[in-house]
C-alpha cells in the first residue's frame, strides 16, 4: 500500500467541456495513469452544458424523462462507473475526478476507499463553513442533508474516483428531468427535495469558484499539486472515444 505523498500529483483545471467529452476524458486519463504515461491526477471539471450523468448499470428509460431533458437542453450521458444518476447544471455543481494507482487503496474495500479518497474534500468543505461528513456507502453530506455522491472503478492497476457536489440546486427542474427523484419525492414535493439535498451555497457564502479554490488548496496543502493540462494526444484519444463510444446510442442505451 502506498501513501498520497508518494506521488507527484497533477492538477487539471481546464476550460468547460461538453458532457460526452467529460465521460471520455475520464476513461482516457484513467488509462494513461494505469499505463504509467501520466502522473496521478486531480481533475476539476468545468461543464459546458447541463447534463444527466447515468451510472454504468442504469437504464435511460427508468431514470430520465427524455421530453423534459430535451425541453431544458439537458444532455443524457453514461459514465464508466456505477452508482446513481446525477443532475448537473454548470453553475450549480462542483465535479472532480481522481486518477491514481490502485496501490493507494490496496487492501481497502470500496466502502473504505470512498471515505479515504474524499477525506480532503471534507476538510476543504469544513474550511468554508460546511459541516461536512461522509455517509456510507458513497455520500458526502452535512447535518442539513446530502451534498453530493461519489462513484469509482478500478482497472489495469489504477483507480478512478469521481464525485459531483451540489453548489446550488434547481429542485423543480431536477424533479422534472429525473424520474427516480420524482418517484421518491412525489408525495413530498419540491420543498422536500431541497431538504434532502443541502447545497454548499446554503452553508457557505463563498462563490462557487472560491469554493473550488479552497478545495484544491486543501489538497495541495495535504499532498502537493503541480499544474497540468490535458495533452494533445489525450484530447485526440478522448475525441475518438466520444465518436466511437460515448456519443453513440449503443452506449447510451446499453441497458433496456
Number of C-alpha atoms within 10 A of each C-alpha: 10 12 10 15 10 9 17 13 23 21 22 18 17 13 11 14 15 14 26 24 22 20 23 25 22 21 18 20 27 28 20 16 21 23 14 11 10 16 20 25 25 24 24 20 20 20 21 16 16 21 23 23 21 24 19 19 15 21 17 23 12 12 18 21 16 18 12 16 20 12 9 14 12 20 17 21 25 25 24 18 21 16 17 17 25 18 24 25 20 16 17 18 24 24 21 19 22 24 27 26 25 18 14 19 21 11 11 13 9 16 12 14 19 26 21 14 16 20 17 20 20 20 18 22 23 16 16 17 13 23 17 23 20 21 15 11 15 21 21 25 24 23 10 16 16 23 24 24 23 24 22 19 14 17 12 12 14 23 23 25 23 23 20 22 24 23 25 20 22 14 18 14 14 21 23 18 25 22 20 17 17 19 11 13 16 14 9 11 14 18 11 14 22 17 12 15 20 24 25 31 17 13 16 18 12 16 12 18 11 12 21 18 12 19 22 22 16 19 19 16 11 12 16 17 20 12 11 16 14 16 9 9 10 15 16 14 16 24 18 13 20 19 13 12 17 24 19 15 10 11 15 19 14 14 13 8
